[in-house]
Amino acid sequence: MPKSSRHASFFSASAAASASATAEKVGDNKKKAEKPAPKLLIAAEDIMTVQNNALASGPVVTGSIQPERKADLRAEVSAVVLQVLKENGESVKRGDVLVKLDETSIRDNLNSAEDNARSAAMSMDQAERALQRLKTLRASGMASLQALDEAEMRKNTAQSELSASKARAAAARQQLQRTVVRAPFDGIVSERKVSNGDTASIGKEMVKVIDPSSMRFAGRVSTDKIAMVKVGQAVSFRINGYAGQEFRGKVTRVDPAANDVTRQVEVLVAFADASQPKVSGLYAEGNIEAQTVNALMLPEAAVVKVGDKSYAWQVKGKSLARVDLQIGKRDQRTGNFEIRSGLSAGDIVMRSPSSSFKDGQSIEMAVPKVAVPKLAMADITDAQGK
């Protein structure tokens, strides 16, 4: 055979061998890619049965957390602020002094009024004695009727002046008491609006006090839904700042008139238990459970969401099947989702799906371990020793 022919045959054989090896490698990779997912071993607690449960629904209510007991303490006299004894957030007891105002001018007025009252009392005493003396003289014919009438008038005038002086003294005394601002009930100072040296005119707001144990949800409901709302209905709501926590309450009052601007009706909701925030003004939003229907429900953990689609992993015989779901409302009480299509009551699904699950993946139920009593284990050990 010529030399060139031998070289051609050699290269053809090499190419064929290389192509064969490449084909075998691709085939192996394809087999590896098509290798089924490993069998999944699951326990009884990993699965759950889909059931019908009560689904509560109703109008949305939005608002804020507000104290039922609150007081805006304002100045009742015009005076300079001498001392502010409590700061924002400080606890107070009923009767505690919060603010002291300058009492100098009011004290002077009180002293003057008391002096006038004492003087009027002395004048009244003198007029009374003079009247009694003239009555005695009149009885013996030694005083005229005109003199007696004049004495009677002086006595009445003195009496009126005494009453007026006492009233002015009482008013000044009351004004003096108003220079000391006290807490009307146990609570905390929520806002201080004056400082030492400020001039407090009558009506000026100085301190706000709230009772943190009297918090309630002051919400608003749209007028087109208000017909569904009744006193005593349960409410589930969330509060800004308390992420992941659901609060429960009951409707205690529905306002008889809608707001002229917002066209919403205020609804007051009392907390169902003592687990309530101590901070007022927090935004809250929830649902009034105006009606309850029976629906197919599934826990949030069992639902897998990808974009705007949802699905669950159903156990069918000895394999897993991915089932697309149509999700409805979410129960605010439990967090469960309403399942409108995709599953039926009695279906078995994975309780907490994994991202590694494959459609059609084989499954096997784990055999529960049986606990062996210590005495029986000792007997087994003895038997093995013999």
ChimeraX attribute file (.defattr): number of C-alpha atoms within 10 A of each C-alpha:
attribute: neighborCount
match mode: 1-to-1
recipient: residues
	/A:1	5
	/A:2	6
	/A:3	7
	/A:4	9
	/A:5	9
	/A:6	11
	/A:7	10
	/A:8	11
	/A:9	11
	/A:10	12
	/A:11	11
	/A:12	12
	/A:13	11
	/A:14	12
	/A:15	12
	/A:16	12
	/A:17	12
	/A:18	12
	/A:19	12
	/A:20	12
	/A:21	12
	/A:22	12
	/A:23	12
	/A:24	12
	/A:25	12
	/A:26	12
	/A:27	12
	/A:28	12
	/A:29	12
	/A:30	11
	/A:31	11
	/A:32	10
	/A:33	9
	/A:34	9
	/A:35	9
	/A:36	12
	/A:37	13
	/A:38	11
	/A:39	12
	/A:40	17
	/A:41	12
	/A:42	14
	/A:43	12
	/A:44	11
	/A:45	9
	/A:46	13
	/A:47	18
	/A:48	19
	/A:49	15
	/A:50	19
	/A:51	15
	/A:52	16
	/A:53	15
	/A:54	14
	/A:55	22
	/A:56	23
	/A:57	18
	/A:58	16
	/A:59	20
	/A:60	18
	/A:61	25
	/A:62	20
	/A:63	20
	/A:64	17
	/A:65	23
	/A:66	24
	/A:67	20
	/A:68	17
	/A:69	15
	/A:70	19
	/A:71	17
	/A:72	13
	/A:73	20
	/A:74	17
	/A:75	22
	/A:76	17
	/A:77	20
	/A:78	19
	/A:79	21
	/A:80	19
	/A:81	21
	/A:82	17
	/A:83	18
	/A:84	20
	/A:85	13
	/A:86	18
	/A:87	15
	/A:88	14
	/A:89	15
	/A:90	13
	/A:91	16
	/A:92	21
	/A:93	13
	/A:94	11
	/A:95	12
	/A:96	17
	/A:97	17
	/A:98	21
	/A:99	24
	/A:100	19
	/A:101	25
	/A:102	20
	/A:103	21
	/A:104	13
	/A:105	11
	/A:106	21
	/A:107	15
	/A:108	13
	/A:109	19
	/A:110	21
	/A:111	15
	/A:112	16
	/A:113	22
	/A:114	20
	/A:115	15
	/A:116	19
	/A:117	21
	/A:118	15
	/A:119	16
	/A:120	22
	/A:121	19
	/A:122	14
	/A:123	19
	/A:124	21
	/A:125	15
	/A:126	15
	/A:127	21
	/A:128	18
	/A:129	14
	/A:130	17
	/A:131	21
	/A:132	15
	/A:133	15
	/A:134	20
	/A:135	21
	/A:136	13
	/A:137	14
	/A:138	15
	/A:139	11
	/A:140	9
	/A:141	10
	/A:142	11
	/A:143	15
	/A:144	13
	/A:145	13
	/A:146	9
	/A:147	14
	/A:148	19
	/A:149	14
	/A:150	12
	/A:151	21
	/A:152	19
	/A:153	14
	/A:154	19
	/A:155	21
	/A:156	15
	/A:157	16
	/A:158	22
	/A:159	19
	/A:160	14
	/A:161	19
	/A:162	21
	/A:163	15
	/A:164	16
	/A:165	22
	/A:166	20
	/A:167	15
	/A:168	19
	/A:169	21
	/A:170	15
	/A:171	15
	/A:172	21
	/A:173	18
	/A:174	13
	/A:175	19
	/A:176	21
	/A:177	15
	/A:178	18
	/A:179	23
	/A:180	17
	/A:181	21
	/A:182	18
	/A:183	22
	/A:184	17
	/A:185	17
	/A:186	18
	/A:187	21
	/A:188	22
	/A:189	22
	/A:190	21
	/A:191	18
	/A:192	19
	/A:193	14
	/A:194	17
	/A:195	16
	/A:196	14
	/A:197	14
	/A:198	14
	/A:199	17
	/A:200	21
	/A:201	14
	/A:202	12
	/A:203	12
	/A:204	17
	/A:205	17
	/A:206	20
	/A:207	25
	/A:208	18
	/A:209	27
	/A:210	29
	/A:211	22
	/A:212	21
	/A:213	17
	/A:214	18
	/A:215	22
	/A:216	23
	/A:217	31
	/A:218	23
	/A:219	24
	/A:220	24
	/A:221	22
	/A:222	17
	/A:223	16
	/A:224	11
	/A:225	14
	/A:226	17
	/A:227	10
	/A:228	14
	/A:229	19
	/A:230	17
	/A:231	13
	/A:232	13
	/A:233	16
	/A:234	20
	/A:235	28
	/A:236	24
	/A:237	20
	/A:238	19
	/A:239	21
	/A:240	14
	/A:241	11
	/A:242	12
	/A:243	8
	/A:244	9
	/A:245	10
	/A:246	15
	/A:247	20
	/A:248	19
	/A:249	20
	/A:250	21
	/A:251	22
	/A:252	16
	/A:253	16
	/A:254	19
	/A:255	12
	/A:256	8
	/A:257	11
	/A:258	17
	/A:259	12
	/A:260	8
	/A:261	6
	/A:262	10
	/A:263	14
	/A:264	20
	/A:265	21
	/A:266	23
	/A:267	23
	/A:268	22
	/A:269	27
	/A:270	21
	/A:271	21
	/A:272	15
	/A:273	9
	/A:274	9
	/A:275	10
	/A:276	19
	/A:277	18
	/A:278	16
	/A:279	15
	/A:280	17
	/A:281	13
	/A:282	16
	/A:283	17
	/A:284	20
	/A:285	17
	/A:286	21
	/A:287	21
	/A:288	25
	/A:289	24
	/A:290	16
	/A:291	15
	/A:292	12
	/A:293	10
	/A:294	11
	/A:295	19
	/A:296	20
	/A:297	26
	/A:298	25
	/A:299	17
	/A:300	16
	/A:301	14
	/A:302	21
	/A:303	23
	/A:304	18
	/A:305	12
	/A:306	8
	/A:307	6
	/A:308	5
	/A:309	11
	/A:310	14
	/A:311	18
	/A:312	24
	/A:313	25
	/A:314	25
	/A:315	21
	/A:316	15
	/A:317	11
	/A:318	14
	/A:319	17
	/A:320	21
	/A:321	19
	/A:322	18
	/A:323	16
	/A:324	16
	/A:325	19
	/A:326	15
	/A:327	18
	/A:328	14
	/A:329	16
	/A:330	19
	/A:331	19
	/A:332	22
	/A:333	16
	/A:334	13
	/A:335	15
	/A:336	20
	/A:337	23
	/A:338	24
	/A:339	21
	/A:340	15
	/A:341	13
	/A:342	14
	/A:343	22
	/A:344	15
	/A:345	12
	/A:346	11
	/A:347	13
	/A:348	18
	/A:349	25
	/A:350	21
	/A:351	20
	/A:352	18
	/A:353	17
	/A:354	11
	/A:355	7
	/A:356	6
	/A:357	15
	/A:358	17
	/A:359	13
	/A:360	15
	/A:361	17
	/A:362	19
	/A:363	17
	/A:364	13
	/A:365	12
	/A:366	11
	/A:367	10
	/A:368	8
	/A:369	6
	/A:370	6
	/A:371	6
	/A:372	8
	/A:373	8
	/A:374	9
	/A:375	9
	/A:376	10
	/A:377	11
	/A:378	11
	/A:379	11
	/A:380	11
	/A:381	11
	/A:382	10
	/A:383	9
	/A:384	8
	/A:385	7
	/A:386	5
